[in-house]
Amino acid sequence: MTAATLDRVPGLPNAYRITPDTVRCWRGWAAGWDRNQKGDGLYAFQNTPDQGWRIKGQGSAIECEQLGIMIDSSDPPPFCY
């Protein structure tokens, strides 16, 4: 997954650009933010076969349980808090 791909996801603000080194991927999910923006700028994205990449959450932290992500301690998502 690249920042450029996430930048094209529907619903992302026009001036918002995901900084490449902030992208973290895990099992069909990705998260990233724009280092040039202030505030709660972390976005969570999910990729599904029928819809492609879509925004599933946004804020200062991603709470995986609220997104339906079950956390496995042997393989935890790198973007969940």
C-alpha positions as CSV (number, residue, x, y, z in Angstrom):
1,M,0.0,0.0,0.0
2,T,1.3,3.4,-0.9
3,A,0.5,6.9,0.4
4,A,-0.4,7.9,-3.1
5,T,-3.1,5.2,-3.3
6,L,-4.5,6.3,0.1
7,D,-4.6,9.9,-1.1
8,R,-7.1,8.9,-3.8
9,V,-9.6,7.2,-1.4
10,P,-13.0,8.9,-1.6
11,G,-13.8,11.1,1.4
12,L,-10.3,12.2,2.2
13,P,-10.1,16.0,2.4
14,N,-8.7,17.6,-0.9
15,A,-5.7,19.2,0.7
16,Y,-4.8,16.2,2.8
17,R,-1.8,14.1,1.7
18,I,-0.7,11.0,3.5
19,T,3.0,11.2,4.4
20,P,4.6,8.0,3.0
21,D,6.6,7.1,6.1
22,T,3.4,7.2,8.2
23,V,1.6,4.4,6.4
24,R,1.2,1.2,8.4
25,C,-0.5,-1.9,6.9
26,W,-2.1,-5.0,8.3
27,R,-4.4,-7.6,6.9
28,G,-6.4,-5.5,4.4
29,W,-6.2,-2.4,6.6
30,A,-3.9,0.6,6.5
31,A,-3.5,3.8,8.5
32,G,-1.6,7.0,7.9
33,W,-1.6,10.7,8.4
34,D,-0.4,14.0,6.9
35,R,2.5,15.4,8.9
36,N,1.7,18.9,7.6
37,Q,-1.8,18.9,9.2
38,K,-2.5,19.9,12.8
39,G,-5.0,18.1,15.0
40,D,-6.5,14.6,14.9
41,G,-5.3,13.5,11.6
42,L,-4.8,9.8,11.7
43,Y,-7.0,8.0,9.1
44,A,-7.8,4.2,9.1
45,F,-8.6,2.6,5.8
46,Q,-10.0,-0.8,4.9
47,N,-9.7,-2.6,1.5
48,T,-12.5,-4.9,0.5
49,P,-13.0,-6.8,-2.8
50,D,-16.3,-5.1,-3.6
51,Q,-15.5,-1.5,-2.6
52,G,-11.7,-1.2,-2.7
53,W,-10.1,1.2,-0.2
54,R,-12.4,3.2,2.1
55,I,-12.0,5.4,5.1
56,K,-13.2,3.5,8.2
57,G,-12.0,5.8,11.0
58,Q,-10.3,9.1,11.8
59,G,-8.9,10.7,14.9
60,S,-5.9,11.0,17.2
61,A,-5.8,7.3,17.7
62,I,-7.4,4.2,16.1
63,E,-9.5,2.0,18.5
64,C,-9.5,-1.2,16.6
65,E,-12.4,-2.8,18.6
66,Q,-14.7,0.0,17.4
67,L,-13.8,-0.8,13.8
68,G,-14.5,-4.5,14.3
69,I,-10.8,-5.5,14.3
70,M,-10.1,-8.3,16.7
71,I,-6.6,-7.9,18.1
72,D,-4.5,-11.0,18.1
73,S,-1.6,-10.6,20.5
74,S,0.7,-12.7,18.2
75,D,0.0,-10.4,15.3
76,P,-1.3,-7.0,16.5
77,P,-2.2,-4.2,14.1
78,P,0.7,-1.6,14.0
79,F,-1.8,1.3,14.2
80,C,-4.1,0.4,17.0
81,Y,-4.1,1.9,20.5
